[in-house]
């Protein structure tokens, strides 16, 4: 399941994060991320796709606070990944702590 995969990934990351830069780990995982995105776009998920953009918009507007929370969390995750990949250790520490405390 997804939780078991996340647990195993966390354990592996914990074992290697001090010896290997996060940049290298992210670049190693990039092909698997693209594979998941490709298979999702190909329709391999068991979910039924939305009927139209109008129905997607109506769903987002039915729970605006939840939608905003999801958007901010996704944006924060992207920023944290970019910071972990491209910044210096001191700046990375400052930005990760400040962004995580805001979320």
N, C-alpha and C positions, 0 to 999 in steps of 0.2 A: 504494500500500500504506500501511499504518499508519505505518511508519517514515518514509516520504517525507513524509507529512502532518505528522508531528511535527517533522521537520527544517525544513520550510517555516514552520511555526508558530513555531519557535524563532528562525529568522532574522527573521521579521516582528516578533516580540516584542522581539528585540535592537535592532532599528532604532527602535522607538517607545517603549520602556519609560522612557527618561530624559526624554522630552518629555511623555508622557501618564501620568497616574496609573494604576496597575494596576486600580483600581476601574472606570475607564471601559472598559478592555479586557475585564474580566470581564463587565461588563454588556452589552457588545457581543456577546460570544460566548454569552451565556445562551440566546438563541433557537435557536442551532445545537445546543446541548447538549440542550435540550428536544426538538428535532426528532429527534435521535439516540435519545433515551430513548423517545420515542413510537414510532418505527419499530422499535426493538428489542422493545418491549412488544407491538407488532402482529405480531411473528413474522417479520420480514424477514431475520433472521439465518439462514444456512444450517445452523446447528447444530440437532440434535434436542433438544427440551426434556427435562428430567429426568422420569422416570416418576412420581416421587412425592417428597414431603418426606422420606420415610424414606430414599430412595436419596441425596438430597442430604446428609442428616445422616450417613449411612454414609461418603460420600465425604469429608466434612470430618473425621470421626473417624479415617479411615484415615491421614491426614497431619496430625496436630494441630499440629505446629510450623510447617508451611507455612501452614496456615490462620491461626494466630495472627500470623505475619509479615504475611500479606496484610491481616488486619484492622488491625494497627498501622500499616501503610503507608497504608492507605485513611484511617484516622483522622488520621494526620499530614498527609496531603494536604488533607483538609477543614479542619483547623485552620490550615494555612498559607494556604489560599485565603481563609479568613475574616479572618486577620490582615492579609493583603495588601489586602483590600477595605476594612476598617473601622478600622484602627488608625493611630496617628500614625507618622511615619517612624522615630523613635528606638525606639519600642516594637516596631514591625514588624521592624526590623533585629535587635534582641535576640532576639525570639521565633523568627524564621526561622533564625538561626544556632544557637540552642540546640536547637530541634526537629530541624533537619537533622542536627546532630551526634549526637543521640540515636538517630536512625534509622540 
